Amino acid sequence: MKAQEDSKVKEKIIKHLLENGIFKVNGKQLYELTSYELMKEYTVKYR
């Protein structure tokens, strides 16, 4: 259950970042990033 929830949150964050023109972070595609890296980027950009 936890992995499924984590996957859904990760997908939502990726979708939001893509909609705002962010396709890569530190040279990596968004789908290559860990959940922590995605949350960090999301928090820094949209807080």
The first five atom37 places (N, CA, C, CB, O) and aatype in JSON, in Angstrom:
{
  "aatype": [12, 11, 0, 5, 6, 3, 15, 11, 19, 11, 6, 11, 9, 9, 11, 8, 10, 10, 6, 2, 7, 9, 13, 11, 19, 2, 7, 11, 5, 10, 18, 6, 10, 16, 15, 18, 6, 10, 12, 11, 6, 18, 16, 19, 11, 18, 1],
  "atom_mask": [
    [1, 1, 1, 1, 1],
    [1, 1, 1, 1, 1],
    [1, 1, 1, 1, 1],
    [1, 1, 1, 1, 1],
    [1, 1, 1, 1, 1],
    [1, 1, 1, 1, 1],
    [1, 1, 1, 1, 1],
    [1, 1, 1, 1, 1],
    [1, 1, 1, 1, 1],
    [1, 1, 1, 1, 1],
    [1, 1, 1, 1, 1],
    [1, 1, 1, 1, 1],
    [1, 1, 1, 1, 1],
    [1, 1, 1, 1, 1],
    [1, 1, 1, 1, 1],
    [1, 1, 1, 1, 1],
    [1, 1, 1, 1, 1],
    [1, 1, 1, 1, 1],
    [1, 1, 1, 1, 1],
    [1, 1, 1, 1, 1],
    [1, 1, 1, 0, 1],
    [1, 1, 1, 1, 1],
    [1, 1, 1, 1, 1],
    [1, 1, 1, 1, 1],
    [1, 1, 1, 1, 1],
    [1, 1, 1, 1, 1],
    [1, 1, 1, 0, 1],
    [1, 1, 1, 1, 1],
    [1, 1, 1, 1, 1],
    [1, 1, 1, 1, 1],
    [1, 1, 1, 1, 1],
    [1, 1, 1, 1, 1],
    [1, 1, 1, 1, 1],
    [1, 1, 1, 1, 1],
    [1, 1, 1, 1, 1],
    [1, 1, 1, 1, 1],
    [1, 1, 1, 1, 1],
    [1, 1, 1, 1, 1],
    [1, 1, 1, 1, 1],
    [1, 1, 1, 1, 1],
    [1, 1, 1, 1, 1],
    [1, 1, 1, 1, 1],
    [1, 1, 1, 1, 1],
    [1, 1, 1, 1, 1],
    [1, 1, 1, 1, 1],
    [1, 1, 1, 1, 1],
    [1, 1, 1, 1, 1]
  ],
  "atom_positions": [
    [[0.83, -1.2, 0.0], [0.0, 0.0, 0.0], [0.87, 1.26, 0.0], [-0.94, 0.0, 1.21], [0.59, 2.2, -0.74]],
    [[1.91, 1.28, 0.81], [2.79, 2.44, 0.91], [3.47, 2.74, -0.43], [3.84, 2.23, 2.0], [3.55, 3.9, -0.84]],
    [[3.95, 1.71, -1.11], [4.62, 1.9, -2.39], [3.64, 2.44, -3.43], [5.25, 0.58, -2.88], [4.01, 3.26, -4.28]],
    [[2.41, 1.99, -3.37], [1.39, 2.44, -4.31], [1.08, 3.93, -4.08], [0.11, 1.6, -4.16], [0.95, 4.69, -5.04]],
    [[0.97, 4.33, -2.82], [0.71, 5.74, -2.5], [1.89, 6.6, -2.93], [0.45, 5.92, -1.0], [1.7, 7.68, -3.48]],
    [[3.09, 6.12, -2.69], [4.3, 6.85, -3.07], [4.35, 7.04, -4.58], [5.56, 6.1, -2.58], [4.72, 8.11, -5.06]],
    [[3.97, 6.03, -5.31], [3.95, 6.1, -6.77], [2.95, 7.14, -7.26], [3.64, 4.74, -7.37], [3.23, 7.88, -8.2]],
    [[1.79, 7.2, -6.64], [0.76, 8.16, -7.03], [1.22, 9.59, -6.75], [-0.55, 7.88, -6.29], [1.0, 10.48, -7.57]],
    [[1.84, 9.8, -5.61], [2.33, 11.13, -5.25], [3.43, 11.54, -6.22], [2.86, 11.16, -3.79], [3.47, 12.68, -6.68]],
    [[4.32, 10.61, -6.53], [5.41, 10.88, -7.46], [4.86, 11.27, -8.83], [6.34, 9.65, -7.58], [5.35, 12.21, -9.46]],
    [[3.86, 10.56, -9.29], [3.25, 10.87, -10.59], [2.61, 12.26, -10.59], [2.2, 9.82, -10.95], [2.73, 12.99, -11.58]],
    [[1.94, 12.63, -9.51], [1.31, 13.95, -9.41], [2.36, 15.06, -9.45], [0.47, 14.06, -8.13], [2.18, 16.08, -10.11]],
    [[3.45, 14.86, -8.73], [4.52, 15.87, -8.7], [5.14, 16.01, -10.09], [5.6, 15.51, -7.65], [5.37, 17.12, -10.56]],
    [[5.42, 14.88, -10.73], [6.01, 14.91, -12.07], [5.08, 15.63, -13.03], [6.3, 13.47, -12.58], [5.52, 16.46, -13.82]],
    [[3.8, 15.34, -12.97], [2.83, 15.99, -13.84], [2.83, 17.5, -13.62], [1.42, 15.42, -13.6], [2.81, 18.27, -14.58]],
    [[2.84, 17.92, -12.36], [2.84, 19.35, -12.04], [4.1, 20.03, -12.56], [2.72, 19.56, -10.52], [4.03, 21.11, -13.14]],
    [[5.25, 19.4, -12.36], [6.51, 19.99, -12.83], [6.52, 20.08, -14.36], [7.71, 19.15, -12.34], [6.95, 21.09, -14.91]],
    [[6.04, 19.04, -15.04], [5.99, 19.05, -16.51], [5.08, 20.16, -17.01], [5.51, 17.7, -17.04], [5.41, 20.85, -17.98]],
    [[3.94, 20.34, -16.36], [3.0, 21.4, -16.75], [3.61, 22.79, -16.6], [1.73, 21.3, -15.93], [3.19, 23.74, -17.27]],
    [[4.61, 22.9, -15.72], [5.26, 24.18, -15.49], [6.6, 24.29, -16.2], [5.45, 24.39, -14.01], [7.42, 25.15, -15.87]],
    [[6.82, 23.41, -17.18], [8.0, 23.53, -18.03], [9.29, 22.98, -17.46], [0.0, 0.0, 0.0], [10.36, 23.26, -17.98]],
    [[9.21, 22.21, -16.41], [10.42, 21.61, -15.83], [10.49, 20.16, -16.31], [10.41, 21.7, -14.25], [9.63, 19.35, -15.98]],
    [[11.54, 19.85, -17.09], [11.66, 18.53, -17.67], [12.85, 17.75, -17.11], [11.79, 18.64, -19.15], [12.87, 16.52, -17.16]],
    [[13.82, 18.47, -16.58], [15.01, 17.83, -16.02], [15.41, 18.56, -14.74], [16.17, 17.83, -17.04], [15.17, 19.75, -14.58]],
    [[16.04, 17.82, -13.83], [16.59, 18.39, -12.61], [18.0, 17.83, -12.47], [15.7, 18.06, -11.34], [18.19, 16.62, -12.44]],
    [[18.96, 18.72, -12.39], [20.37, 18.31, -12.28], [20.77, 17.33, -13.38], [20.64, 17.68, -10.91], [21.51, 16.37, -13.13]],
    [[20.28, 17.56, -14.6], [20.64, 16.73, -15.74], [19.93, 15.4, -15.83], [0.0, 0.0, 0.0], [20.23, 14.61, -16.71]],
    [[18.99, 15.14, -14.93], [18.26, 13.87, -14.94], [16.81, 14.11, -15.35], [18.32, 13.19, -13.56], [16.21, 15.13, -15.0]],
    [[16.25, 13.17, -16.09], [14.83, 13.21, -16.41], [14.05, 13.07, -15.1], [14.44, 12.09, -17.43], [14.52, 12.43, -14.16]],
    [[12.86, 13.65, -15.03], [12.07, 13.59, -13.81], [11.79, 12.16, -13.35], [10.77, 14.33, -14.01], [11.79, 11.88, -12.16]],
    [[11.55, 11.26, -14.31], [11.24, 9.88, -13.97], [12.44, 9.13, -13.38], [10.74, 9.15, -15.19], [12.26, 8.07, -12.78]],
    [[13.64, 9.67, -13.53], [14.84, 9.04, -12.98], [15.09, 9.45, -11.53], [16.05, 9.39, -13.83], [15.9, 8.83, -10.84]],
    [[14.4, 10.48, -11.07], [14.64, 11.0, -9.73], [13.92, 10.18, -8.67], [14.2, 12.45, -9.64], [12.9, 9.55, -8.92]],
    [[14.49, 10.2, -7.47], [13.83, 9.55, -6.34], [12.68, 10.43, -5.86], [14.84, 9.27, -5.18], [12.59, 11.6, -6.21]],
    [[11.82, 9.86, -5.06], [10.7, 10.63, -4.51], [11.23, 11.82, -3.7], [9.81, 9.74, -3.63], [10.66, 12.91, -3.75]],
    [[12.3, 11.6, -2.96], [12.88, 12.67, -2.15], [13.35, 13.83, -3.03], [14.05, 12.14, -1.31], [13.08, 14.99, -2.72]],
    [[14.04, 13.52, -4.11], [14.53, 14.56, -5.01], [13.39, 15.34, -5.65], [15.41, 13.95, -6.1], [13.47, 16.56, -5.79]],
    [[12.32, 14.63, -6.03], [11.16, 15.29, -6.6], [10.49, 16.22, -5.6], [10.17, 14.27, -7.11], [10.14, 17.36, -5.92]],
    [[10.3, 15.73, -4.38], [9.67, 16.54, -3.34], [10.51, 17.78, -3.04], [9.47, 15.72, -2.05], [9.97, 18.87, -2.84]],
    [[11.81, 17.62, -3.01], [12.71, 18.73, -2.75], [12.57, 19.79, -3.85], [14.17, 18.24, -2.65], [12.44, 20.97, -3.54]],
    [[12.58, 19.38, -5.09], [12.45, 20.31, -6.21], [11.09, 21.01, -6.18], [12.62, 19.57, -7.55], [11.01, 22.23, -6.36]],
    [[10.05, 20.25, -5.95], [8.68, 20.79, -5.89], [8.57, 21.82, -4.77], [7.66, 19.64, -5.67], [8.01, 22.89, -4.96]],
    [[9.1, 21.48, -3.61], [9.02, 22.38, -2.45], [9.8, 23.66, -2.68], [9.55, 21.68, -1.2], [9.32, 24.74, -2.33]],
    [[10.97, 23.57, -3.26], [11.8, 24.74, -3.52], [11.15, 25.66, -4.55], [13.17, 24.32, -3.99], [11.18, 26.88, -4.39]],
    [[10.56, 25.09, -5.59], [9.98, 25.89, -6.68], [8.62, 26.48, -6.33], [9.85, 25.04, -7.9], [8.3, 27.59, -6.78]],
    [[7.83, 25.78, -5.55], [6.42, 26.19, -5.38], [6.02, 26.44, -3.94], [5.53, 25.15, -5.94], [4.84, 26.33, -3.61]],
    [[6.94, 26.77, -3.13], [6.63, 27.08, -1.74], [6.47, 28.54, -1.54], [7.69, 26.57, -0.82], [6.2, 28.99, -0.42]]
  ]
}
